[in-house]
């Protein structure tokens, strides 16, 4: 499992990056979600890696 925290604002980001963050359950700075460690989640994290902090949960 991966613990994902949104650390930067989504303002000014591309629409697909905002949609990816929302798909992970991240809407505001400081939001935290736990996701399974699979290729789908890793791809989403890769797309918004500059906006999030990822830890092993």
Long-range contacts (C-beta under 8 A, 24 or more apart in sequence): 1-34, 1-35, 1-36, 1-37, 1-56, 1-57, 2-34, 2-35, 2-36, 2-37, 2-41, 2-45, 2-54, 2-55, 2-56, 2-57, 3-32, 3-33, 3-34, 3-54, 3-55, 3-56, 3-57, 4-32, 4-33, 4-34, 4-35, 4-45, 4-52, 4-53, 4-54, 5-30, 5-31, 5-32, 5-52, 5-53, 5-54, 5-55, 6-30, 6-31, 6-32, 6-51, 6-52, 7-51, 7-52, 7-53, 8-50, 8-51, 8-52, 10-51, 13-48, 13-51, 16-47, 17-47, 17-48, 17-51, 20-44, 20-47, 20-48, 21-48, 21-51, 21-52, 24-48, 26-52
